[in-house]
């Protein structure tokens, strides 16, 4: 099964849509991209909430992975969440760092 690539949020992000970065361990990354996978376009796919033990390749959001609710606690043990840096926001939006507007900056976390 194909594994997802780098996820890019839609360029329709507006307002104070602060982006988060999820840092996952190597084990969690392998688990999220190789185990218990189902594609959102598979014939046996019945909707995200019907696959609580699966990782869902969301083909309508290229690069995104849906994590079934019974897999989330384990994944969270191997994940840290933080505000995205300016460089990460630029990469996610596919723009230069100089073009990143301060509206994407949560509080005063980066200049």
Secondary structure as GFF3:
##gff-version 3
##sequence-region A 1 111
A	DSSP	beta_strand	20	24	.	.	.	ID=ss1
A	DSSP	alpha_helix	26	34	.	.	.	ID=ss2
A	DSSP	beta_strand	37	39	.	.	.	ID=ss3
A	DSSP	three_ten_helix	48	50	.	.	.	ID=ss4
A	DSSP	beta_strand	55	57	.	.	.	ID=ss5
A	DSSP	beta_strand	65	67	.	.	.	ID=ss6
A	DSSP	alpha_helix	69	76	.	.	.	ID=ss7
A	DSSP	beta_strand	79	83	.	.	.	ID=ss8
A	DSSP	alpha_helix	86	93	.	.	.	ID=ss9
A	DSSP	three_ten_helix	97	99	.	.	.	ID=ss10
A	DSSP	three_ten_helix	102	104	.	.	.	ID=ss11
###
